[in-house]
Amino acid sequence: MIKLFEQFNNEQEIIEICKKYNIENYTINPDGSIDVDGNVDLSYMKLVKIPLKFNKITGVFVCYGNQLTSLEGCPKEVGGGFYCYGNQLTSLEGCPKEVGGGFNCSDNRITDLQGIPSAVNGRLNCKNNNLTTLKGFPMIIYDSLNLQENPLSIIDSSIEVRGECIYVGSTNLDFNIILLSQEELKILFEHGVDYDIFSKDGSISKYRLERMFKDFNI
């Protein structure tokens, strides 16, 4: 009886929280997490933590414009886009493992993207963070990639960007890299590691860079 009473109280609390944040069409799972058939919008609510434990969301999940320092409680799967920009995050630990749309974690304090899905099915916006490495980045990005305003000085991971643009302005990348065309940037991001273009200090081998572009008829 006590366990049943505690479970009832927990469910009542979840119901009240869902009502407070206008979350509808949800199912409460045995572990206390919830599935939502639709979107979840927790933007600009002065949150310091995610108020519920989410599991699967069929639509988009929005938690931007808060004061989050952790993504604990975020859904494991999101059918649409995932937007956590404008918080105080230093890592993406706890972010969804599957995202069906874009991924925007800009305007935080993130130092790497460890934990992000291996493929992003839309735009990946990491602008204005503290990124110094591409390790942990998705292997495939199906739209554009924005790395502007990060202290990034080296491309140390292979990333296939299938969208139109890669934005690298206001980074610490060598000026010769900043001036590359979009076609050249896509080749560099996907194959630069294989050609050992960058030294650890961020300097580049112009010979290897030219050889790579020649191999790809650019």
N, C-alpha and C positions, 0 to 999 in steps of 0.2 A: 504493500500500500504506500509506503514512504517513497519508493522509487517512482511509482506511478504519479504521486503527488508532485515530486520534483520535476518529472518530465512535463507535467501539465503546466507548472509554473514557467519552465523554460520555454515552452511553446507559446504561452501567453506573452512572455517578454518579447519573443521574436515577432509575434503578431503586432505588438505595440510599436516596435522599432520600425517594422515595415510600413505601418500606417504613418508614422512620423515622417518618414523619408519618401512617402508616396510610391512605394514599391508594390506593384500589383502582379497578378498572375504568377504567384510563387508557390512552390511546394517545399515543405519542411522535411528534410531527410532525417533518418534515425540518428545520425551523428550531430544533429543540430545545425548543419549547413542548409542552405536553401538553393534551389534551382529557380530560375526566373525565365519565363517565356516572354521575352521582350527586352526592353532597354532598362538600364539602371543609371540614374543621374544623381550623383552625389557632389556635384560641383558647387564651389563657393559656399560651403556650409560650415567653415571654420573647424573642420574636423582635424583632430590630432591622431586619429586612428580609424580604420574601417569599422563601422559599428556592428557589422554582422560577419558571419562566416559564409561566404558565397562558394558555390560549387560549379554549376554550369549556367551560363547566360546565353540565350539565343541571339540577342541583339548586341548593342554596344554597351560598354561599361565605362562610365565617366566619373573620375574622382579628382579632376583638376581644380586648381585654385584654392587649395586647402593648406594645412600645415602638417601634412603627413611626413613622418620620418621613416615609416615602414609600410610595406604593401601586404602585411599579414592580414588575412581575411579576404583578400582578392580572389576572384573565381579561378578555378583551374582551367576552364575552357570558356572562351568568348566567341560567339558566332560572328560578331561584327568587329568594330575597332575597339582598341583599348587606349584610354587617354588619361595619363597621370601627370601631365605637365603642371608646372607652377606650384610645386610643393617644396619640401626640404629633404628629399630623398638622397641618400648617398649610395644606394645600391638598388638593384631590381629583384632582390631576393623576395620571393613570395608572389611574383607576377605570374600571369597565366602561362601555362605550358603550350596552349594552342590558342591562336588568335586568327579569326577569319578575315579581318580587315587590316587597317593601318594601326601603327603603334607610335604614340607620341609621348615621349618622356622628357621633353625639352624643359629648360628653365628649372633645373634642379641642381644637385651637387654630386651627381653620379660620376664615379671614377672608372667604372667599366660596366659592360653589359652582360656579365655572367648571370645566367638564369633566364635570359630572353629566349623565346621560341627559336628553333633552328631555321625557320622560314617565316618571313613576314609577308602576308598576302596583300599588302598595300604600301603606303608610304611609311618610312621610318624616320622620325624627326627626333634627333638627339641634340639639337641646338642649345647652346649656352649651358654646358655642364662642365665637369672637370675631367673629361676623357683624355687619357694619355696613351691608350692602347685600343686596338680593334679586336683583341682576343676576347672571345665570348660573344662576338657579334653573330647575327644570323648568317648562314652560308648563302642563302638566297633571299633577295629583297625584290618583290615583284613590282615595285614602283620606285619613286625617287628616294634618295638618301640625303639627309641634311646633317652635316657635321660642323656647321659654322659655330664660331665663338667657343671653341674648345682648345685647350693647350696641346692638342695632338701634333706630334712632330714626325711620326713614323707610321707607315702602313705595314703592320706586322701580322696580318691575317688575310686569307683569301675570301673575298665577298663578291658574289655575282649579283650585280644590280641590273634589273631588267627594265626599270623605268627610264624616263627621259633624262633625268638630271642627278648629278652628285654635287652637292654644295660643300665646298671646302674653304670658303672665304673666312678671314679672321681666325685662322688656326696658326699653329707654328710650323706647318709643313713648308718645306723649301719653296722659295718663290717660283722656281721652275715648275714645280708641281701645280701651284696655284694657277699658272698660266695655261695649263694643258686644256685641250678641247674636251668636250664631254665624251667623245669616242675614245680618246686617249685615256681619260680618267677611268672609264669602265674597264679597259684592258689592264691598266695598272692595278686597280683594286682586285681584279680576278686573278691576275698572273704575276703581279710584282714580286710576291714572296718567292715564287719559283726562280725568278731571275736575280734574286738577292740585290734588289735595287737600293735598299736603305741600310745604312749603318745604324748602330744603336744610338748614336748621338744625333740622328736625324739627317745627316748628310747623305747625299745620293751619288750613285755612280751614273754619270751621264752616258758613259759608254754602254753600260748594260741597259739603260733606259732606251737608248736609240736602237740597240740590237733587238730588244723586245718588240718595239714598234715595227721594226723592219720585218721581223718574223711574222707579224700579224698584218703585214702589207699596209701599214699606216705611215 
